[in-house]
Amino acid sequence: EHGAMTIKEALPIIEEILSAFKAFSGEVVISLHPRMAPNVYKPLVEKYGFQCVFGNVDIWLKKASIFFAASSSTTIYSSLLMGVHTVALNHIQPRSNIFRDFTSLTYIEQDAGIEIDAVIRHPKLNLSDLIRLDQELLSKNLVTDGRCGERNLNVIQGLLTLDVKK
Protein backbone atom coordinates (compact mmCIF):
# COMPACT_ATOMS: atom_id res chain seq x y z
CA GLU A 1 0.00 0.00 0.00
CA HIS A 2 2.96 2.36 0.42
CA GLY A 3 4.89 1.17 -2.61
CA ALA A 4 7.75 -0.43 -0.62
CA MET A 5 7.27 -3.66 -2.59
CA THR A 6 5.03 -5.20 -5.21
CA ILE A 7 1.96 -7.23 -4.31
CA LYS A 8 3.76 -10.28 -5.65
CA GLU A 9 6.59 -9.66 -3.16
CA ALA A 10 4.23 -8.77 -0.30
CA LEU A 11 1.82 -11.72 -0.43
CA PRO A 12 4.31 -14.41 0.72
CA ILE A 13 5.36 -12.19 3.63
CA ILE A 14 1.74 -11.55 4.57
CA GLU A 15 1.02 -15.27 4.38
CA GLU A 16 4.00 -15.97 6.66
CA ILE A 17 2.60 -13.51 9.19
CA LEU A 18 -0.97 -14.87 8.95
CA SER A 19 0.20 -18.48 9.30
CA ALA A 20 1.94 -17.54 12.56
CA PHE A 21 -1.47 -16.67 14.05
CA LYS A 22 -3.17 -19.98 13.18
CA ALA A 23 -2.11 -21.55 16.50
CA PHE A 24 -3.58 -18.63 18.48
CA SER A 25 -6.60 -19.87 20.44
CA GLY A 26 -8.47 -16.56 20.38
CA GLU A 27 -10.24 -14.73 17.61
CA VAL A 28 -7.89 -13.16 15.06
CA VAL A 29 -9.10 -10.00 13.36
CA ILE A 30 -7.15 -8.63 10.40
CA SER A 31 -7.67 -4.96 9.62
CA LEU A 32 -6.72 -3.90 6.14
CA HIS A 33 -4.96 -0.59 5.59
CA PRO A 34 -7.26 1.87 3.78
CA ARG A 35 -5.01 1.71 0.70
CA MET A 36 -5.13 -2.10 0.49
CA ALA A 37 -7.35 -3.68 -2.14
CA PRO A 38 -9.73 -6.00 -0.24
CA ASN A 39 -10.18 -8.34 -3.22
CA VAL A 40 -6.42 -9.08 -3.17
CA TYR A 41 -6.03 -9.74 0.56
CA LYS A 42 -9.42 -11.01 1.76
CA PRO A 43 -9.07 -14.52 0.23
CA LEU A 44 -5.72 -14.95 2.00
CA VAL A 45 -7.18 -13.81 5.33
CA GLU A 46 -10.18 -16.12 4.93
CA LYS A 47 -7.89 -19.05 4.07
CA TYR A 48 -6.87 -19.05 7.75
CA GLY A 49 -10.43 -18.54 9.02
CA PHE A 50 -9.71 -15.04 10.34
CA GLN A 51 -12.11 -12.14 10.34
CA CYS A 52 -11.28 -9.32 7.94
CA VAL A 53 -12.36 -5.77 8.79
CA PHE A 54 -12.14 -2.45 6.99
CA GLY A 55 -12.43 1.11 8.18
CA ASN A 56 -12.15 2.55 11.67
CA VAL A 57 -9.77 0.42 13.72
CA ASP A 58 -10.73 2.04 17.03
CA ILE A 59 -14.12 0.31 16.99
CA TRP A 60 -12.63 -3.15 17.57
CA LEU A 61 -9.16 -2.19 18.86
CA LYS A 62 -10.44 -1.37 22.35
CA LYS A 63 -11.63 -4.99 22.63
CA ALA A 64 -8.27 -6.50 21.62
CA SER A 65 -6.08 -8.36 24.08
CA ILE A 66 -3.05 -7.96 21.81
CA PHE A 67 -2.49 -5.81 18.72
CA PHE A 68 0.08 -6.39 15.98
CA ALA A 69 0.86 -3.57 13.56
CA ALA A 70 3.46 -2.46 11.08
CA SER A 71 6.19 -0.68 13.02
CA SER A 72 5.35 2.65 11.40
CA SER A 73 1.57 2.44 11.86
CA THR A 74 0.03 5.48 13.50
CA THR A 75 -2.57 3.11 14.97
CA ILE A 76 0.09 2.25 17.54
CA TYR A 77 -0.67 5.59 19.23
CA SER A 78 -4.30 4.53 19.67
CA SER A 79 -3.46 1.07 20.94
CA LEU A 80 -0.99 2.40 23.53
CA LEU A 81 -3.49 5.01 24.73
CA MET A 82 -6.15 2.30 25.03
CA GLY A 83 -3.80 0.14 27.10
CA VAL A 84 -3.64 -2.69 24.57
CA HIS A 85 -0.58 -4.97 24.47
CA THR A 86 1.03 -3.78 21.23
CA VAL A 87 3.57 -5.47 18.97
CA ALA A 88 5.36 -3.79 16.06
CA LEU A 89 6.22 -6.02 13.12
CA ASN A 90 9.54 -4.53 12.04
CA HIS A 91 11.00 -7.30 9.90
CA ILE A 92 9.89 -5.86 6.57
CA GLN A 93 11.86 -3.13 4.82
CA PRO A 94 11.93 -0.22 5.31
CA ARG A 95 12.58 -0.68 9.01
CA SER A 96 11.15 1.94 11.32
CA ASN A 97 12.19 3.18 14.75
CA ILE A 98 9.38 5.68 15.29
CA PHE A 99 8.10 4.03 18.48
CA ARG A 100 11.40 2.74 19.93
CA ASP A 101 11.05 4.88 23.07
CA PHE A 102 7.86 3.11 24.19
CA THR A 103 8.81 0.45 26.74
CA SER A 104 5.58 -1.56 26.52
CA LEU A 105 5.91 -2.00 22.77
CA THR A 106 7.44 -5.26 21.58
CA TYR A 107 9.34 -5.29 18.30
CA ILE A 108 9.42 -8.39 16.11
CA GLU A 109 12.59 -8.04 14.11
CA GLN A 110 13.44 -11.33 12.41
CA ASP A 111 11.13 -14.31 12.00
CA ALA A 112 7.43 -13.58 12.41
CA GLY A 113 6.60 -17.30 12.44
CA ILE A 114 8.65 -17.88 15.57
CA GLU A 115 8.47 -14.52 17.30
CA ILE A 116 4.69 -13.98 17.07
CA ASP A 117 4.02 -17.22 18.93
CA ALA A 118 6.58 -16.33 21.61
CA VAL A 119 5.08 -12.86 22.14
CA ILE A 120 1.54 -14.25 22.44
CA ARG A 121 2.59 -16.92 24.94
CA HIS A 122 5.01 -14.77 26.97
CA PRO A 123 4.09 -11.08 27.18
CA LYS A 124 6.55 -8.69 28.81
CA LEU A 125 6.76 -8.76 32.58
CA ASN A 126 4.89 -5.91 34.29
CA LEU A 127 3.22 -5.09 30.97
CA SER A 128 0.39 -3.05 32.53
CA ASP A 129 2.95 -0.86 34.35
CA LEU A 130 4.94 -0.40 31.14
CA ILE A 131 1.77 0.56 29.23
CA ARG A 132 0.89 3.08 31.96
CA LEU A 133 4.35 4.68 31.65
CA ASP A 134 3.95 4.89 27.88
CA GLN A 135 0.54 6.51 28.32
CA GLU A 136 2.18 9.09 30.60
CA LEU A 137 4.78 9.79 27.93
CA LEU A 138 2.04 10.32 25.36
CA SER A 139 0.07 12.55 27.71
CA LYS A 140 3.14 14.75 28.28
CA ASN A 141 3.36 15.40 24.55
CA LEU A 142 6.88 14.00 24.25
CA VAL A 143 6.00 12.62 20.84
CA THR A 144 4.80 16.03 19.71
CA ASP A 145 4.71 19.23 21.71
CA GLY A 146 1.34 20.31 20.32
CA ARG A 147 2.74 23.48 18.76
CA CYS A 148 3.16 22.30 15.20
CA GLY A 149 0.37 24.54 13.92
CA GLU A 150 1.84 27.56 15.70
CA ARG A 151 5.29 26.93 14.17
CA ASN A 152 3.80 26.49 10.71
CA LEU A 153 1.83 29.73 11.08
CA ASN A 154 5.03 31.57 12.08
CA VAL A 155 6.82 30.24 9.01
CA ILE A 156 3.95 31.32 6.74
CA GLN A 157 3.79 34.77 8.35
CA GLY A 158 7.55 35.07 7.95
CA LEU A 159 7.27 34.22 4.27
CA LEU A 160 4.48 36.75 3.78
CA THR A 161 6.60 39.54 5.25
CA LEU A 162 9.79 38.47 3.50
CA ASP A 163 11.31 41.25 1.44
CA VAL A 164 12.19 39.50 -1.81
CA LYS A 165 14.41 41.56 -4.08
CA LYS A 166 14.07 40.93 -7.78
Rosetta constraint file for C-alpha pairs under 8 A:
AtomPair CA 1 CA 33 HARMONIC 7.50 0.50
AtomPair CA 1 CA 35 HARMONIC 5.34 0.50
AtomPair CA 1 CA 36 HARMONIC 5.57 0.50
AtomPair CA 2 CA 35 HARMONIC 8.00 0.50
AtomPair CA 4 CA 93 HARMONIC 7.34 0.50
AtomPair CA 4 CA 94 HARMONIC 7.26 0.50
AtomPair CA 5 CA 9 HARMONIC 6.07 0.50
AtomPair CA 5 CA 10 HARMONIC 6.38 0.50
AtomPair CA 6 CA 10 HARMONIC 6.13 0.50
AtomPair CA 7 CA 11 HARMONIC 5.94 0.50
AtomPair CA 8 CA 12 HARMONIC 7.61 0.50
AtomPair CA 9 CA 13 HARMONIC 7.35 0.50
AtomPair CA 10 CA 14 HARMONIC 6.13 0.50
AtomPair CA 11 CA 15 HARMONIC 6.03 0.50
AtomPair CA 12 CA 16 HARMONIC 6.15 0.50
AtomPair CA 13 CA 17 HARMONIC 6.35 0.50
AtomPair CA 14 CA 18 HARMONIC 6.13 0.50
AtomPair CA 15 CA 19 HARMONIC 5.92 0.50
AtomPair CA 15 CA 44 HARMONIC 7.15 0.50
AtomPair CA 16 CA 20 HARMONIC 6.44 0.50
AtomPair CA 16 CA 112 HARMONIC 7.11 0.50
AtomPair CA 16 CA 113 HARMONIC 6.48 0.50
AtomPair CA 17 CA 21 HARMONIC 7.07 0.50
AtomPair CA 17 CA 112 HARMONIC 5.81 0.50
AtomPair CA 17 CA 113 HARMONIC 6.40 0.50
AtomPair CA 18 CA 22 HARMONIC 6.99 0.50
AtomPair CA 18 CA 45 HARMONIC 7.27 0.50
AtomPair CA 18 CA 48 HARMONIC 7.34 0.50
AtomPair CA 19 CA 48 HARMONIC 7.27 0.50
AtomPair CA 19 CA 113 HARMONIC 7.23 0.50
AtomPair CA 20 CA 112 HARMONIC 6.77 0.50
AtomPair CA 20 CA 113 HARMONIC 4.67 0.50
AtomPair CA 20 CA 114 HARMONIC 7.36 0.50
AtomPair CA 20 CA 116 HARMONIC 6.37 0.50
AtomPair CA 20 CA 117 HARMONIC 6.70 0.50
AtomPair CA 21 CA 28 HARMONIC 7.39 0.50
AtomPair CA 21 CA 116 HARMONIC 7.37 0.50
AtomPair CA 21 CA 117 HARMONIC 7.36 0.50
AtomPair CA 22 CA 48 HARMONIC 6.64 0.50
AtomPair CA 23 CA 117 HARMONIC 7.89 0.50
AtomPair CA 24 CA 28 HARMONIC 7.76 0.50
AtomPair CA 24 CA 117 HARMONIC 7.75 0.50
AtomPair CA 24 CA 120 HARMONIC 7.81 0.50
AtomPair CA 27 CA 50 HARMONIC 7.30 0.50
AtomPair CA 27 CA 51 HARMONIC 7.94 0.50
AtomPair CA 28 CA 50 HARMONIC 5.40 0.50
AtomPair CA 28 CA 51 HARMONIC 6.41 0.50
AtomPair CA 29 CA 50 HARMONIC 5.91 0.50
AtomPair CA 29 CA 51 HARMONIC 4.77 0.50
AtomPair CA 29 CA 52 HARMONIC 5.88 0.50
AtomPair CA 29 CA 53 HARMONIC 7.03 0.50
AtomPair CA 30 CA 45 HARMONIC 7.25 0.50
AtomPair CA 30 CA 50 HARMONIC 6.91 0.50
AtomPair CA 30 CA 51 HARMONIC 6.08 0.50
AtomPair CA 30 CA 52 HARMONIC 4.87 0.50
AtomPair CA 30 CA 53 HARMONIC 6.16 0.50
AtomPair CA 31 CA 52 HARMONIC 5.90 0.50
AtomPair CA 31 CA 53 HARMONIC 4.83 0.50
AtomPair CA 31 CA 54 HARMONIC 5.76 0.50
AtomPair CA 31 CA 55 HARMONIC 7.85 0.50
AtomPair CA 31 CA 57 HARMONIC 7.08 0.50
AtomPair CA 32 CA 36 HARMONIC 6.14 0.50
AtomPair CA 32 CA 38 HARMONIC 7.36 0.50
AtomPair CA 32 CA 52 HARMONIC 7.31 0.50
AtomPair CA 32 CA 53 HARMONIC 6.51 0.50
AtomPair CA 32 CA 54 HARMONIC 5.68 0.50
AtomPair CA 32 CA 55 HARMONIC 7.87 0.50
AtomPair CA 33 CA 54 HARMONIC 7.55 0.50
AtomPair CA 34 CA 54 HARMONIC 7.27 0.50
AtomPair CA 34 CA 55 HARMONIC 6.84 0.50
AtomPair CA 36 CA 40 HARMONIC 7.98 0.50
AtomPair CA 36 CA 41 HARMONIC 7.69 0.50
AtomPair CA 37 CA 41 HARMONIC 6.76 0.50
AtomPair CA 38 CA 42 HARMONIC 5.40 0.50
AtomPair CA 39 CA 43 HARMONIC 7.16 0.50
AtomPair CA 40 CA 44 HARMONIC 7.86 0.50
AtomPair CA 41 CA 45 HARMONIC 6.37 0.50
AtomPair CA 42 CA 46 HARMONIC 6.06 0.50
AtomPair CA 42 CA 52 HARMONIC 6.67 0.50
AtomPair CA 43 CA 47 HARMONIC 6.05 0.50
AtomPair CA 44 CA 48 HARMONIC 7.15 0.50
AtomPair CA 45 CA 49 HARMONIC 6.83 0.50
AtomPair CA 45 CA 50 HARMONIC 5.75 0.50
AtomPair CA 45 CA 51 HARMONIC 7.22 0.50
AtomPair CA 45 CA 52 HARMONIC 6.62 0.50
AtomPair CA 46 CA 50 HARMONIC 5.53 0.50
AtomPair CA 46 CA 51 HARMONIC 6.98 0.50
AtomPair CA 46 CA 52 HARMONIC 7.52 0.50
AtomPair CA 57 CA 61 HARMONIC 5.80 0.50
AtomPair CA 57 CA 75 HARMONIC 7.78 0.50
AtomPair CA 58 CA 62 HARMONIC 6.33 0.50
AtomPair CA 58 CA 78 HARMONIC 7.38 0.50
AtomPair CA 60 CA 64 HARMONIC 6.83 0.50
AtomPair CA 61 CA 67 HARMONIC 7.59 0.50
AtomPair CA 61 CA 79 HARMONIC 6.89 0.50
AtomPair CA 61 CA 84 HARMONIC 7.96 0.50
AtomPair CA 62 CA 79 HARMONIC 7.53 0.50
AtomPair CA 62 CA 82 HARMONIC 6.25 0.50
AtomPair CA 62 CA 84 HARMONIC 7.28 0.50
AtomPair CA 64 CA 84 HARMONIC 6.69 0.50
AtomPair CA 65 CA 84 HARMONIC 6.19 0.50
AtomPair CA 65 CA 85 HARMONIC 6.47 0.50
AtomPair CA 66 CA 84 HARMONIC 5.98 0.50
AtomPair CA 66 CA 85 HARMONIC 4.71 0.50
AtomPair CA 66 CA 86 HARMONIC 5.87 0.50
AtomPair CA 66 CA 87 HARMONIC 7.62 0.50
AtomPair CA 66 CA 120 HARMONIC 7.81 0.50
AtomPair CA 67 CA 79 HARMONIC 7.30 0.50
AtomPair CA 67 CA 84 HARMONIC 6.73 0.50
AtomPair CA 67 CA 85 HARMONIC 6.12 0.50
AtomPair CA 67 CA 86 HARMONIC 4.77 0.50
AtomPair CA 67 CA 87 HARMONIC 6.07 0.50
AtomPair CA 68 CA 86 HARMONIC 5.94 0.50
AtomPair CA 68 CA 87 HARMONIC 4.69 0.50
AtomPair CA 68 CA 88 HARMONIC 5.88 0.50
AtomPair CA 68 CA 89 HARMONIC 6.79 0.50
AtomPair CA 69 CA 73 HARMONIC 6.28 0.50
AtomPair CA 69 CA 75 HARMONIC 7.64 0.50
AtomPair CA 69 CA 76 HARMONIC 7.09 0.50
AtomPair CA 69 CA 86 HARMONIC 7.67 0.50
AtomPair CA 69 CA 87 HARMONIC 6.34 0.50
AtomPair CA 69 CA 88 HARMONIC 5.15 0.50
AtomPair CA 69 CA 89 HARMONIC 5.91 0.50
AtomPair CA 70 CA 88 HARMONIC 5.49 0.50
AtomPair CA 70 CA 89 HARMONIC 4.94 0.50
AtomPair CA 70 CA 90 HARMONIC 6.49 0.50
AtomPair CA 71 CA 88 HARMONIC 4.43 0.50
AtomPair CA 71 CA 89 HARMONIC 5.34 0.50
AtomPair CA 71 CA 90 HARMONIC 5.20 0.50
AtomPair CA 71 CA 95 HARMONIC 7.54 0.50
AtomPair CA 71 CA 96 HARMONIC 5.85 0.50
AtomPair CA 71 CA 97 HARMONIC 7.34 0.50
AtomPair CA 71 CA 98 HARMONIC 7.47 0.50
AtomPair CA 71 CA 99 HARMONIC 7.46 0.50
AtomPair CA 71 CA 107 HARMONIC 7.69 0.50
AtomPair CA 72 CA 88 HARMONIC 7.95 0.50
AtomPair CA 72 CA 96 HARMONIC 5.84 0.50
AtomPair CA 72 CA 97 HARMONIC 7.63 0.50
AtomPair CA 72 CA 98 HARMONIC 6.37 0.50
AtomPair CA 72 CA 99 HARMONIC 7.72 0.50
AtomPair CA 74 CA 78 HARMONIC 7.59 0.50
AtomPair CA 75 CA 79 HARMONIC 6.37 0.50
AtomPair CA 76 CA 80 HARMONIC 6.09 0.50
AtomPair CA 76 CA 86 HARMONIC 7.13 0.50
AtomPair CA 77 CA 81 HARMONIC 6.21 0.50
AtomPair CA 78 CA 82 HARMONIC 6.10 0.50
AtomPair CA 79 CA 83 HARMONIC 6.24 0.50
AtomPair CA 79 CA 84 HARMONIC 5.23 0.50
AtomPair CA 79 CA 85 HARMONIC 7.56 0.50
AtomPair CA 79 CA 86 HARMONIC 6.61 0.50
AtomPair CA 80 CA 84 HARMONIC 5.84 0.50
AtomPair CA 80 CA 85 HARMONIC 7.44 0.50
AtomPair CA 80 CA 86 HARMONIC 6.90 0.50
AtomPair CA 80 CA 131 HARMONIC 6.60 0.50
AtomPair CA 80 CA 134 HARMONIC 7.04 0.50
AtomPair CA 80 CA 135 HARMONIC 6.50 0.50
AtomPair CA 81 CA 135 HARMONIC 5.60 0.50
AtomPair CA 81 CA 138 HARMONIC 7.69 0.50
AtomPair CA 83 CA 128 HARMONIC 7.57 0.50
AtomPair CA 83 CA 131 HARMONIC 5.98 0.50
AtomPair CA 83 CA 132 HARMONIC 7.36 0.50
AtomPair CA 83 CA 135 HARMONIC 7.81 0.50
AtomPair CA 84 CA 131 HARMONIC 7.85 0.50
AtomPair CA 85 CA 104 HARMONIC 7.33 0.50
AtomPair CA 85 CA 105 HARMONIC 7.34 0.50
AtomPair CA 85 CA 127 HARMONIC 7.53 0.50
AtomPair CA 85 CA 131 HARMONIC 7.66 0.50
AtomPair CA 86 CA 104 HARMONIC 7.33 0.50
AtomPair CA 86 CA 105 HARMONIC 5.42 0.50
AtomPair CA 86 CA 106 HARMONIC 6.59 0.50
AtomPair CA 87 CA 105 HARMONIC 5.65 0.50
AtomPair CA 87 CA 106 HARMONIC 4.67 0.50
AtomPair CA 87 CA 107 HARMONIC 5.81 0.50
AtomPair CA 87 CA 108 HARMONIC 7.14 0.50
AtomPair CA 88 CA 105 HARMONIC 6.96 0.50
AtomPair CA 88 CA 106 HARMONIC 6.08 0.50
AtomPair CA 88 CA 107 HARMONIC 4.81 0.50
AtomPair CA 88 CA 108 HARMONIC 6.14 0.50
AtomPair CA 89 CA 107 HARMONIC 6.09 0.50
AtomPair CA 89 CA 108 HARMONIC 4.98 0.50
AtomPair CA 89 CA 109 HARMONIC 6.75 0.50
AtomPair CA 89 CA 112 HARMONIC 7.68 0.50
AtomPair CA 90 CA 95 HARMONIC 5.77 0.50
AtomPair CA 90 CA 96 HARMONIC 6.70 0.50
AtomPair CA 90 CA 107 HARMONIC 6.31 0.50
AtomPair CA 90 CA 108 HARMONIC 5.60 0.50
AtomPair CA 90 CA 109 HARMONIC 5.09 0.50
AtomPair CA 90 CA 110 HARMONIC 7.84 0.50
AtomPair CA 91 CA 95 HARMONIC 6.86 0.50
AtomPair CA 91 CA 108 HARMONIC 6.49 0.50
AtomPair CA 91 CA 109 HARMONIC 4.55 0.50
AtomPair CA 91 CA 110 HARMONIC 5.34 0.50
AtomPair CA 91 CA 111 HARMONIC 7.32 0.50
AtomPair CA 91 CA 112 HARMONIC 7.64 0.50
AtomPair CA 99 CA 105 HARMONIC 7.72 0.50
AtomPair CA 100 CA 105 HARMONIC 7.78 0.50
AtomPair CA 102 CA 134 HARMONIC 5.66 0.50
AtomPair CA 103 CA 130 HARMONIC 5.91 0.50
AtomPair CA 103 CA 131 HARMONIC 7.46 0.50
AtomPair CA 103 CA 133 HARMONIC 7.86 0.50
AtomPair CA 103 CA 134 HARMONIC 6.67 0.50
AtomPair CA 104 CA 124 HARMONIC 7.55 0.50
AtomPair CA 104 CA 127 HARMONIC 6.15 0.50
AtomPair CA 104 CA 130 HARMONIC 4.81 0.50
AtomPair CA 104 CA 131 HARMONIC 5.13 0.50
AtomPair CA 104 CA 134 HARMONIC 6.79 0.50
AtomPair CA 106 CA 119 HARMONIC 7.97 0.50
AtomPair CA 108 CA 112 HARMONIC 6.68 0.50
AtomPair CA 108 CA 115 HARMONIC 6.32 0.50
AtomPair CA 108 CA 116 HARMONIC 7.39 0.50
AtomPair CA 110 CA 115 HARMONIC 7.66 0.50
AtomPair CA 111 CA 115 HARMONIC 5.94 0.50
AtomPair CA 112 CA 116 HARMONIC 5.42 0.50
AtomPair CA 113 CA 117 HARMONIC 6.98 0.50
AtomPair CA 114 CA 118 HARMONIC 6.56 0.50
AtomPair CA 115 CA 119 HARMONIC 6.14 0.50
AtomPair CA 116 CA 120 HARMONIC 6.23 0.50
AtomPair CA 117 CA 121 HARMONIC 6.19 0.50
AtomPair CA 118 CA 122 HARMONIC 5.80 0.50
AtomPair CA 119 CA 123 HARMONIC 5.44 0.50
AtomPair CA 119 CA 124 HARMONIC 8.00 0.50
AtomPair CA 123 CA 127 HARMONIC 7.15 0.50
AtomPair CA 126 CA 130 HARMONIC 6.34 0.50
AtomPair CA 127 CA 131 HARMONIC 6.09 0.50
AtomPair CA 128 CA 132 HARMONIC 6.17 0.50
AtomPair CA 129 CA 133 HARMONIC 6.32 0.50
AtomPair CA 130 CA 134 HARMONIC 6.30 0.50
AtomPair CA 131 CA 135 HARMONIC 6.15 0.50
AtomPair CA 132 CA 136 HARMONIC 6.30 0.50
AtomPair CA 133 CA 137 HARMONIC 6.34 0.50
AtomPair CA 134 CA 138 HARMONIC 6.28 0.50
AtomPair CA 135 CA 139 HARMONIC 6.09 0.50
AtomPair CA 136 CA 140 HARMONIC 6.19 0.50
AtomPair CA 137 CA 141 HARMONIC 6.70 0.50
AtomPair CA 137 CA 142 HARMONIC 5.97 0.50
AtomPair CA 137 CA 143 HARMONIC 7.73 0.50
AtomPair CA 138 CA 142 HARMONIC 6.18 0.50
AtomPair CA 138 CA 143 HARMONIC 6.44 0.50
AtomPair CA 141 CA 145 HARMONIC 4.96 0.50
AtomPair CA 141 CA 146 HARMONIC 6.79 0.50
AtomPair CA 144 CA 148 HARMONIC 7.90 0.50
AtomPair CA 147 CA 151 HARMONIC 6.29 0.50
AtomPair CA 148 CA 152 HARMONIC 6.18 0.50
AtomPair CA 149 CA 153 HARMONIC 6.09 0.50
AtomPair CA 150 CA 154 HARMONIC 6.27 0.50
AtomPair CA 151 CA 155 HARMONIC 6.31 0.50
AtomPair CA 152 CA 156 HARMONIC 6.24 0.50
AtomPair CA 153 CA 157 HARMONIC 6.05 0.50
AtomPair CA 154 CA 158 HARMONIC 5.97 0.50
AtomPair CA 155 CA 159 HARMONIC 6.21 0.50
AtomPair CA 156 CA 160 HARMONIC 6.21 0.50
AtomPair CA 157 CA 161 HARMONIC 6.34 0.50
AtomPair CA 158 CA 162 HARMONIC 6.04 0.50
